[in-house]
Amino acid sequence: MLLFRKASKLKAMDPFQKMLLVVMTAGAIFMLLPIFYIFNHALKPYHELFLYPPTIFVRQPTLQNLQELLNITKNSIVPISRYLFNSVVVSAATVVLVTIISALCAYPISKHQFPGHKLFFGTILLSLMFAPETVAIPRYLVAVNLGLNNQYFGHILPHLAAPVGVFLLKQFIDQIPKELFEAAKVDGANEHVLFARIVLPMVGPAIATVAIITFQGVWGDTQTSTLFMQDEAMKTFPFFLNTLTSNLANNVARQGAAAVAALILFLPNFLFFLFFQRKVIQTMAHSGIK
């Protein structure tokens, strides 16, 4: 029955719509190729990893790369599970804190006309233009002077200022009618109640989007491990991944382990996005980002 309905819709399309459907389908398949590639790459034996021209699909799948990855850290002082644990703790704490701070910042900018609120929001928009390299030195000086070396908060603090999150949430909160706040105030609601019972439930899609963006930025970040963590046990999984093939005499050794480690690094981002993808689309529609 479902196939019949889809066939009927296809017949009802004009030639331009059919051509557009073909082009979009081809584009979607092309964009999915990197995902297929990273899954297949992790399962390739060594002789397939270095084929020229490279292939997307694995011919002889194997789990040797995973075994190699486990063997590398088997006798080391810091096991791979420690790097993963650090990444999970840092990512979870950062996502929670960034969403809370961004929402607390966006609400007064959107609904309270305090003196200088336009200048404040303009400064946040201006910070969107900064390249990460331009703030690396100030970020390092702040973290060092606060004594955050070899502490989890040293990983978290550099990510807490999230202008993209404030911008998205502010645009979403702007859509909430003022009459709703006025009616709640007539019923005796104070600012805390307005924020917790009206703002937060209605900006759920934007919060999910901010969480995804933050998670992607934190989960793959190596800068904090490089700059602020001298203790190897405090470094994160992306840093470990970078060290797998660095300082070697050739670019062949450990490529299998690096391939499966890249898959482990990619999977959480992929699953996180799949879980919240509908929220992301709603946020883009309501924020005027098209």
Buried (B, 14 or more C-beta within 10 A) or exposed (E): EEEEEEEEEEEEEEEEEEEEEEEEEEEEEEEEEEEEBBBBBBBBBBEBBEEEEEBEEBEEEBEBBBEBBEEBBEEEEBBBEBBBBBBBBBBEBBBEBBBEBBBEBBBBBBBEEEEEBEEBBEEBEEBEEEEEEEBEEEBBEEBEEEEBBBBBBBBBBBBBBBBBBBBBBBBBBBEBEEEEBEEBEEEEBEBEEBBEEBBBEBBEBBBBBBBBBBBBBBBBBBBBBEBBBEEBEBBBBBBBBBBBBEEEEEEEEBBBBBBBBBBBBBEBBEEBEEEBEEBBEBBBEBBEEE
